[in-house]
């Protein structure tokens, strides 16, 4: 899998390939400066992924939020 493709769909596909037991324990507290530089549409997508990885939404909700942008 190439890591140069960072389209939202590519990332969604990669998440689906994770083992069900995979645990993501990232801390997103230091990402705000980078998020502030994104366009509003990019921020919406980024926050959807962050919510998913923080277990604040399920995969179906993540897909809906990403596809709505």
DOKE-649661 format. One line per field, with one value per residue: residue in three letters; x, y, z of N, C-alpha, C in turn; chain. Coordinates in steps of 0.001 Angstrom, whole numbers, plus 524288, in hexadecimal, padded with zeros to 5 digits. Example, Ala and Ser with C-alpha at 12.3 -4.5 7.8 and 13.67 -1.06 7.14 Angstrom:
<sites>
code: c(ala,ser)
npx: c(83386,83232)
npy: c(7E9C6,7F736)
npz: c(81E78,81BA8)
capx: c(8300C,83566)
capy: c(7EE6C,7FBDC)
capz: c(81E78,81BE4)
cpx: c(83390,83264)
cpy: c(7F31C,8001E)
cpz: c(81E78,81EBE)
unit: c(A,A)
</sites>
This chain:
<sites>
code: c(unk,unk,unk,unk,unk,unk,unk,unk,unk,unk,unk,unk,unk,unk,unk,unk,unk,unk,unk,unk,unk,unk,unk,unk,unk,unk,unk,unk,unk,unk,unk,unk,unk,unk,unk,unk,unk,unk,unk,unk,unk,unk,unk,unk,unk,unk,unk,unk,unk,unk,unk,unk,unk,unk,unk,unk,unk,unk,unk,unk,unk,unk,unk,unk,unk,unk,unk,unk,unk)
npx: c(80344,8028E,8077E,8069B,7FD40,7F39F,7E908,7DBEA,7D593,7DD01,7E178,7D8CB,7D764,7E0BB,7DF41,7D739,7DCB9,7E21E,7E4E2,7DA87,7DCE8,7E41D,7E996,7E8CE,7EFDE,7F21B,7F5C6,7EFE6,7F199,7F989,7F7EF,7F239,7F6D4,7F99A,7EFE3,7EAAA,7EEA6,7E9E3,7E01C,7D264,7CC44,7D3C3,7D625,7CCB9,7CCB0,7D5F6,7D399,7CB88,7D0F1,7D78D,7D036,7CC86,7D5AF,7D6FB,7CF4E,7C566,7BDE5,7B7E1,7BC20,7B4FC,7B029,7B8D9,7BAFA,7B1D8,7B2DC,7BC3F,7B9B8,7B210,7B6D7)
npy: c(7FB71,80837,8136A,81D55,820CC,8280D,82994,82B3E,82243,81A77,819CF,81698,80CBE,807FD,807B2,80079,7F796,7F564,7ED05,7E80F,7E87D,7F033,7FACE,8084B,81209,81C8A,82999,8351F,83F28,84619,84909,851A9,85B77,8586E,8554A,85EBB,8639C,85F0F,85EA5,861DB,85919,8511E,85106,84D5D,84305,83F6D,84070,83932,82FB6,8303D,82FE7,825BC,81FB2,8221B,81C85,82100,82056,816DC,80E51,80EC4,8186E,81EDC,81D3B,821B1,82C23,82F00,82D49,834AA,83DE4)
npz: c(80000,7FC66,802B4,7FF5C,7FB9F,800A1,8007B,80533,80348,80176,80B5C,81133,80C9C,80FCD,81A9C,81B2F,818FE,821D0,82C96,8346E,83EEB,83FF3,84686,847D6,84D38,84CCB,8500B,84DF1,850FA,84E5F,84435,84133,83D3E,832E7,82F05,82F11,8265F,81DF6,813BF,8158B,81203,811E2,81C7E,820AE,81D0F,821B2,82C7A,82D08,82B86,8343E,83C71,83AC6,83CBD,84717,84B56,84B52,84409,83B9E,830F1,8289B,82A3E,8291E,81E5B,81A0B,81D39,8182A,80DA9,80C5E,80A9C)
capx: c(80000,80595,8061E,80689,7F7D3,7F117,7E398,7D88C,7D3DC,7E181,7E206,7D465,7D89F,7E4EB,7DCEF,7D444,7E063,7E460,7E2C5,7D68F,7DF2B,7E7ED,7E860,7EB46,7F044,7F4AA,7F440,7EF6C,7F1BC,7FD6A,7F6C9,7EF13,7F93E,7F938,7EA62,7E93D,7F075,7E6C5,7DB49,7CDF0,7CACF,7D7CC,7D57D,7C83E,7CE74,7D9E0,7D0F2,7C8A6,7D4AB,7D94D,7CBFA,7CC88,7DA2D,7D63F,7CAB6,7C0DD,7B9FE,7B91C,7BE0B,7B0B9,7AF93,7BD71,7BA13,7ADCB,7B504,7C026,7B716,7AEAE,7B9D9)
capy: c(80000,80D05,8173D,82282,8222C,82978,82B09,82912,81CF1,8170B,8190A,8134A,80766,805FD,80685,7FB9B,7F33C,7F475,7E8B4,7EA02,7E92D,7F47A,7FF27,80D44,814FD,82176,82E53,83926,8444A,84997,849B2,85656,85F2F,85667,8556C,86431,86533,85C66,8612A,85FDC,853D4,84D8E,850A3,849F5,83DA7,83E2A,83FA9,83443,82B85,830A5,82DD0,8200C,81D6E,822EB,81946,82459,81ED1,811D3,80EA8,8106F,81E10,8212C,81D25,8258E,8316C,82FF0,82D7D,8393A,84290)
capz: c(80000,7FC02,806AC,7FD02,7FA93,80584,7FF96,80946,8020D,80249,810FF,812C2,80AE1,81327,81FAF,81AA3,818B4,826F7,82F9F,8381C,84421,83FD4,84A0E,84681,8521E,84B91,852D5,849EC,8537E,84BFB,83EA2,8402C,83998,82D92,82D84,82E24,82122,819FD,81205,81899,81049,813C7,82227,821A8,81C3C,825AF,8317C,82CB8,82C89,839AC,83FAE,83A36,83F6C,84CAE,84C9A,84C22,84027,83936,82B98,82525,82AF1,8269C,818AF,818C8,81DD7,81417,80893,80C31,80948)
cpx: c(80379,803C7,80608,800FB,7F52F,7EB7B,7E03D,7D6D7,7D845,7E223,7DD86,7D569,7DCCC,7E2D0,7D9FF,7D7D5,7E2FC,7E1E6,7DEC4,7D8B8,7E326,7E611,7EB78,7EB49,7F310,7F281,7F455,7EFEF,7F58E,7FC6C,7F405,7F1BA,7F8E9,7F394,7E898,7EAD5,7ED52,7E21F,7D6C5,7CC4C,7CEC4,7D76D,7D102,7C9CB,7D24F,7D747,7CDA8,7CC48,7D690,7D51B,7CBCE,7D0FD,7D9FF,7D177,7C5EA,7BCB1,7BBA7,7BAA2,7B9CB,7AFE4,7B42B,7BCA7,7B614,7AFF4,7B8F0,7BD78,7B376,7B19E,7BB07)
cpy: c(804DA,810EE,81CC6,82450,82344,82B4F,828AC,82378,81909,815D7,815AE,80D99,804F6,8048E,80162,7F6D6,7F20A,7EFA5,7EAE3,7EB0B,7ED9C,7F8E7,803F4,8108B,81A2D,825DB,832C3,83EAB,8481A,84AA5,84ECD,85A45,85D6A,8569C,85AF0,86614,862AD,85FC4,85F1D,85A49,84FD0,84CD5,84CF6,84443,83C09,83D21,83AB0,82FAE,82BA1,82E7B,827E0,81DA0,81E46,81FE9,81C87,8238E,81996,81298,81094,81653,820FB,8217B,82154,82B0C,832B9,83090,8322D,83E28,842CD)
cpz: c(80000,80027,8047B,7FBC9,7FFC7,804AF,803EC,80820,802D7,80819,8131B,81150,80E5A,8188F,81F75,81A76,81DF4,8297A,83378,83D96,84459,84357,84856,84B77,8513F,84EEC,84EDD,84C1C,850EF,84631,83D4D,83C8F,833DD,82BA7,82C43,828B2,81CB7,8185D,81565,81708,81234,819B1,8238A,82124,8207A,82AF1,8317D,82DDF,83235,83D59,83F6B,83D5D,84558,84EAF,84DE4,847F4,83DD6,8337A,827DA,8257D,8287C,820BD,81727,8191C,8198D,80ECE,80808,80AA3,80387)
unit: c(A,A,A,A,A,A,A,A,A,A,A,A,A,A,A,A,A,A,A,A,A,A,A,A,A,A,A,A,A,A,A,A,A,A,A,A,A,A,A,A,A,A,A,A,A,A,A,A,A,A,A,A,A,A,A,A,A,A,A,A,A,A,A,A,A,A,A,A,A)
</sites>
